[in-house]
Every structure is written in structure tokens, then in C-alpha cells.
Amino acid sequence: MMEPHSSQQLQLLDEQESYVRSRAEALQNIEATIVELGSIFQQLANMVKEQEDTIQRIDSGVDEAQLHVEAAHTELLRYFRSVSSQRWLLLKAFLIIILFFILFVVFFA
């Protein structure tokens, strides 16, 4: 009767050893995955660091462009005012020319 019992114990030990091995393999897989994730995050951090200068140049370029747009807006408003005042000046000159033409036609014709 001892033999069936020892064979059950051996089978139980084999099952336990197999379970322990599978758990060890699972832990090694988890460890490898964590190491791989760490590597990926390190690469991502390096990529972000490499882009820092580019982002700063873009930011300063945007600020500079905003200043140029504001300056252009100011110049356009100044030009609009200038054109508006010149329009009145041209209208006045045209009216004076018409007035002289009418006076010339009335008095010299």
C-alpha cells in the first residue's frame, strides 16, 4: 500500500514543481516586459528631449510672427487713414478743377 501513496506524492511533487516552474517563467516574462517598457519610456524621454529645441524655436517663431502681424495691422490702419484723407484731397482738387472749368467756360466763352 505504500507504493500507491508514494506514487501520488511523486505525482504531486511533479505537479508542484511544474507549477513553480510555470510561475517562475511567468515572473521572468513579466520582468522582461517591465524592462522592455522601461527601455521604451527611456526612448520616449530621449525623443521628447530632442524635440525641446525645435519646440522652443517654433514658440519663439510664433511670438515673432504675432509681433509682425500686429505691426502690419498698425501699418494697414495708418495706410487706410492716409488713403481716406487723400481721397478727400483728390475730391477737393477735382471740385476746384471743375469750378475753374465752369468759370472759364462761363466767362471766356
C-alpha positions in Angstrom: 0.0 0.0 0.0 2.9 2.3 0.3 3.6 2.3 -3.4 0.4 4.0 -4.5 0.8 6.6 -1.8 4.4 7.4 -2.8 3.5 7.5 -6.4 0.7 10.0 -5.6 3.3 12.0 -3.6 5.7 11.9 -6.6 2.9 13.0 -8.9 2.0 15.8 -6.5 5.6 16.9 -6.3 5.9 16.8 -10.1 2.8 18.9 -10.4 4.1 21.4 -7.7 7.4 21.6 -9.5 5.7 22.2 -12.8 3.6 24.9 -11.2 6.6 26.5 -9.6 8.5 26.4 -13.0 5.5 27.9 -14.8 5.2 30.7 -12.2 9.0 31.3 -12.5 8.6 31.6 -16.3 5.7 33.9 -15.9 7.7 36.1 -13.5 10.6 36.2 -15.9 8.2 37.2 -18.7 6.8 40.0 -16.5 10.3 41.1 -15.7 11.3 41.1 -19.4 8.2 43.1 -20.2 8.9 45.6 -17.5 12.5 46.0 -18.7 11.2 46.5 -22.3 8.7 49.1 -21.1 11.5 50.9 -19.2 13.5 51.0 -22.5 10.5 52.3 -24.4 9.9 55.0 -21.9 13.6 55.9 -22.0 13.5 56.2 -25.8 10.4 58.4 -25.5 12.1 60.6 -23.0 15.1 61.0 -25.4 12.7 61.8 -28.2 11.0 64.5 -26.1 14.4 65.9 -25.1 15.5 66.1 -28.8 12.3 67.9 -29.7 12.7 70.5 -27.0 14.9 72.9 -29.1 12.6 72.6 -32.0 9.5 73.4 -29.9 11.3 76.4 -28.4 12.2 77.7 -31.8 8.6 77.2 -33.0 7.4 79.1 -29.9 9.7 82.0 -30.4 8.8 82.0 -34.2 5.1 82.2 -33.3 5.8 85.1 -30.9 7.8 86.9 -33.6 5.1 86.3 -36.1 2.5 87.7 -33.8 4.6 90.9 -33.3 4.9 91.2 -37.1 1.1 90.7 -37.6 0.4 93.4 -35.0 2.9 95.7 -36.7 1.3 95.0 -40.1 -2.1 95.7 -38.7 -0.9 99.1 -37.3 0.6 99.9 -40.7 -2.6 99.0 -42.6 -4.6 101.2 -40.3 -2.2 104.1 -40.9 -2.4 103.5 -44.7 -6.2 103.3 -44.6 -6.3 106.7 -42.8 -3.8 108.1 -45.3 -5.8 106.9 -48.3 -9.0 108.2 -46.8 -7.5 111.7 -46.3 -6.0 111.6 -49.8 -9.4 110.6 -51.2 -10.9 113.8 -49.7 -7.9 115.8 -51.0 -8.5 114.3 -54.5 -12.2 115.1 -54.3 -11.5 118.7 -53.3 -8.9 119.1 -56.1 -11.4 117.6 -58.6 -14.1 120.0 -57.4 -11.8 123.0 -57.7 -10.8 121.9 -61.3 -14.5 121.6 -62.2 -15.2 125.0 -60.6 -12.4 126.7 -62.6 -13.6 124.9 -65.8 -17.1 126.2 -65.3 -15.8 129.7 -64.6 -13.6 129.5 -67.6 -16.5 128.4 -69.8 -18.9 131.0 -68.4 -16.6 134.0 -68.5 -14.4 133.2 -71.6 -16.8 131.5 -73.9 
